């Protein structure tokens, strides 16, 4: 954002570049929000799963996966 502020001081001629910078920043923030929302959704699902297991509504089944082979 330091570059953005420097461009602000340069005046109106840098508005297109500043607008593009803001667009890219907004896209990056939207991607971060999406990632966080996905994580929150997973945690909610997992908490619900555990609640169902603890209440006896669902059996607990754990699938163990072998670690990848080391070459």
C-alpha positions, 0 to 999 in steps of 0.5 A: 500500500506504500506504492499506492500512497505514493501514487496518490501524491502524484495526482489524477494521472495515476488513478487508472494504476491505483484502481487496478491495484485496488482491484487486485487487492480486492481479488486477493482478499476475496480469495482469502475470505473464500479459503477461510469460509471453506475452513470454517465450513469444514470445522462446522461439519467436523464438529457436527460429525463428532456431536453425532458420534458422541450422541450415538447417532453415527458410528465412528469410522476412521480410515487410516492412510499410509504415508506416501512412500519415500523415494 
